[in-house]
Amino acid sequence: MRISSEGLVVSRRLSEIDFLRSLAIVIMIYANSFPYAASFEPSGLLRLLMSLAAPLFIFLSGFTGTLNHTYSKSNLLTAAALLCSACLIDTVIWEIVPFYTFDVLYCIAASAFVNSIVRYTHLAQLVLIVACLSLYGIIHMTLPYEWEISELSLGETDSIHFGVSISQALVNGWFPIIPWMSFAFIGRLYGMNRDRVNALLQVYRPGLVIGLCVSVFLAYNDSQSPMRMGYIEVFYPPSAFYLLLAFLWIATLLSFSNRLSRIQPSTFYLNIGKSSLLIYMLHAAINHFIIEETDPQLNSFGYGVFVASLLVFFHFVSILHQHVKKHTLYKSCPIFVRKIFGI
């Protein structure tokens, strides 16, 4: 059955989506600066919470693709631009060979590409979700997981091994496309049925909250695992209990969508969600060129103040971004370039 476009093509921003994107940005900033600025041992609960930005980001990328699903060329353009963004971050900011460590933008770009060429039907999305999670189960049980990320500087291109690149894209990278693309596929399926799903989630909200608490207990053992290269997240690799936690986290947040939709667009907290890609790129640059160089080694209180300062800075960056978007010069910039830089 082909899905109609009823209620999917909208011209206004959705406050609840900006809220969720802002929430993901806040968690991401705390988690991604941790290896470079923090010196304290995080609690298990903090590690679990800091692991919930990525699935939310990827889910939202799948959902937002449904807002203009009738324009497949636009979604393909978005996928290509995100791929360029990922390569730009690797080469210019981290100064490493692209298509090798596979950060989250590669996964989002890959899922956007798949979603743009697959038929816009319930069945197609269900097949993608089941196939992705099933393949992950097979891969997880049969292939060894390499704890160390293979990373090459731009001066080591002669050491590129395509087998390693493929392995990290599928198994060992920061965000292997299997199983992470499943969150984007679920996001797209949600977008096809947003009003009906939201109504159901609101009815079952108490059960979702209870399920979320239980999943925290089940996934707590993951939070006791060593940190991969200093990163606080627990999904290296994602366990079945972590995936359950991530799915329930997203479902619980969506169950409050009717309340989140009432938030005023000018609210302080929503601003950073409107410039998420731009902030993601700026934050990577700050981590590499400033924080990593100064090595502040902050305690828990100092690190909290530091993250709050970053959030205030990014809030003003987002306000400036929103004003620039109204300028004639901005509108004359090619759409593809704007998509690459998140502007």
N, C-alpha and C positions, 0 to 999 in steps of 0.2 A: 504494500500500500504506500503510495507516494504521499508525502506530507504537504499540506497546504502551507502557505506562507503567512497565514493569519496571525497577526500580532507580532511577527518577527522582524519586519523591517520598520525600524523606528528612527526618528530624527533626534529625539531627546536622549540625554544621558540617563542611565538607570542608576539611581542613588545607591541601591543595594549592591550593585556590581562595583561601583566606585568604592563603597565601604569595604567589600571583601578584598578588592585589589589593594586598598590602603592597608588593611590588616596584614595581607601577605607581605607588603613592602616593609612594614614595621618589623615583622618577624625576620625577614630576609636581612635587613640591615644589622639586627642584633647578631644573627647567626654568622653572616659572612665576614664581619669584622672581628669575630671572636679569635681566630687563629693569630691575628696580627696585633691585637690590642689588649687581650685579657690574660691574666696570669692565675686565675682562680680555677678550682675544680667545680664544674657545673653539677647541679643535682640531676638525678634521673628524670624528674618531672620537667625540669627546664630543658633538658636535651630532647625529650619527646615533643614539647611545645615548639621548640626551635626547628623541629623536623617537619612541621606542618605547613610551611610557606610554599614549598615546591609543588606538592600535589594541588594546592589551591590555585596557584598561578597557572599550572598546566590545564586544570579543569576549566578555568575562566577563559583561557585561550580557545578551547573547544567551543564553549558557549558563545563567545562573541562572534565566532565565525558563522553562527546561525543568523545573526542580525542582518546579514546581507548575503544569505546563501544562494540567492538567485543570480548573483554575480560571481560566477566561478573564477573569472579572470582576476577579479579583485582579491579573492582568497589566495590564488596562485601568486599574485604580486606580493601579498603579505608574507607568504611562505618564503619567497625569494629574498625579500627585504630582511626578514628575520635571520635567514642564513647569512646574509651579508653582515648583519649586526654581530652575529656570533663570531664570524671570521675577523671582523674589525676589532672586537674585544680581545680575541686571542693574539692577533698580530701586533696591534698598536699599543694595547694596555699591558697585557701579560707578556708580550714579546715571545710567544711560543708558536709552534707550528699549528695551524688550524686543522680541523677534522681529525683530531688525535685524542684529546682528553674528553671531549663531548660534554660541555656544560649544558645547562638547562635550555638555552635558546636553540641549540641544535635539535633537541627533542621537540620543542614547540614548533619549530620550522618543519620538521619531518611530519608531525601529526597534522599540521595545517595543510601540508601538501597532500597527504593521504585523504583528509576530509574533503579537500576541494575536488578530488577526482572520483570519489566514491559516491554512488547514488544517494540522494537525500531521502532515505527511508529508514523506518525503525529497524527492519530486518538487517539492513546493511550495517548499521551501527552495532546492533547486538552481536552480529558475526564478528566484527572487528574487536569488540570488547572481549568476547569469549576466546577468540583466537589469540589475542595478545596475552591474556592472563594464563591460558593453557600453555602457550609457548614458553612463557616465563617459568612455569612449573617444571617443564621438561628441561629447559636450559639450566635452571638452578640445581636440578638434581644430577645432571650429566656432565656439566662443564665446571672446571675448577675456577674459583673466584680469586683473582689476583688482588691482594690488598694494596699494593703499591701502584700508583698511577704512573704509566709511562708517559713522560712529558719531554718534549724536545724544544730547545731554544731555536730561534730563527737561523742560527749559525750551524745547526746540526741537521740540515735538510738531507744530507747524504746518508743519515742514519734512519730515514723514514722506512718503516716496515709496514706494508699494507695489511699484513695479517694481524699485526698489533692494533692497527687502526680499526679494523673490522671487529676484532675481539672487544675493544673498548666501546665501540658503538653498540654492541649487542649485550655485553656482559660486564666489563670491568671499568667503564668510564664513570665520570661523575653522575651522569644521567643516561644510562643505556636506554635506547628507544623501547626495549622490552624490559620491564612492564610499564614504563612511565607514560607511553602514548595512550594507555588505556584510560588515564584520567581525562585526556582531551576528547577521546571518543565518548566517554560518559558525559562530559560537558556538552558535546554536540547533541547527544540523545536527550539530555535535560532541556536544551534549548528548543527542541522540537515540541516539547510538551510542558513548557515552563509553568503555565497557569495551573494545569491539572496536577502536576507533580508538587508544586508549592502547596496546593490545597491539601493533598495527602500528607505531606511532610508536617504541616501544621497540626493535623489530626493526631499524628503519631509522634509528636514532639516529645512527650514525656518518655516514651519508649526509646527514642533516639538518644536522649540525654542519659538514660540508664545504660544503654548499650555503649555509649561513648565512654562512660566511667568504667565499665567492665573491660572495654578494649584497652584502656590505659593500663589497667591491672595486667592484662594478658601480654601487652607489649613492653611492660616495664623491664623485663629481662634484657631487651634490646638496648635499653639505656645504660646497661652496665658494660656494654662492649667498648673496646678501645676506640678512641677518636681517630679517624682517618686523616692523617696529615694535619692534625690540630683542629679539624672541623667538628663542630658540636653535634651535627645531625647523626641520627641512628640508622639511616637507611642504606648502609654500605655492607651488604646488599639489603634490599627491602625484604623483610620476613613476611609471612602470611599474616601474622598478628599486626605488624606495622601497617600493611595494606588495609586491613580491616579498620584500624584506628583512623587512617587517612580518609577512607570512604565515609565512615560515620561522622567524622569531624566536618566534612563538607556538607553532608546531609543535615546535620544539626544546625549548622550556620544557615543553610537555605530555609530551614523551617521557621526562621525568624525574618524571612524576606519581607513579609507584609509590614513589619515594624521598621525594618531598615529602609524601605522605600519612602518612608515619611521624613527621612533626614533631609534637611535643606541642603541644596547643592553647594552653597557657600560655606558650609561647615568646615572648620579648620581641619578636621580629621580626613575629609574627603579629598582635599586638594592633592595630596601626594599620589592618590590612586589615579588621578587624571593624567599623570606624567610618568607612569610606572617604568616604561622602557628607558626613557631619558635618565631617570633616577638610578635605575639598575646600572647603566653604563657609567654614570658619574661616580657612583659608589665603588664600582670596580677600580676606577682610576684613583680614587682617594685611598682605597685599601693598598694598592700597589705602590703608588708614587709618594704617598705621604705617611700613612700609618706603618706600613712595612719598613720604611726607611727609618722612622723615629723609634719604633719598637717600644711603645709606652709601658707595657706590662702593668695594666691597671687591675686593682682589686674589684670585687663585685660592685661596690658602691660607685667607685670612680668610673667603672665601665658603664654603669647605668646612666650616669650623668653625661658621659661621652656620647652614648647612643641618643639620648634625648637632645643633645646639641646638634647631632647630625640630622635628626628629624626636623628640628626647627629650621635648619639650613635648607633642607630639601623642600620644606613647605614654601619657603620664599622662592626657591627655584621654580616650583610648580606655579606659583602666582605669576612670576615673570613669564613663564612659558605660556600661560593662558592669555596674557596680554599680547605677547608677540604673535600669537596665532590670529589675532584680529588685524594685524598690520598687512598692508597691501604687498609689501616685499615678501612676507611669509607665503602669501597665497601664490606668488609667482614662482616659488621654489617647486621643482618637480615632486610629485606625490611620492615617487619611489625613494627619493633622497630623504624626504621627511619621515617616511616609514623606517628607513635604516637607522636614523639617529633618534627615533622616538619623539620627534618634534612635530 
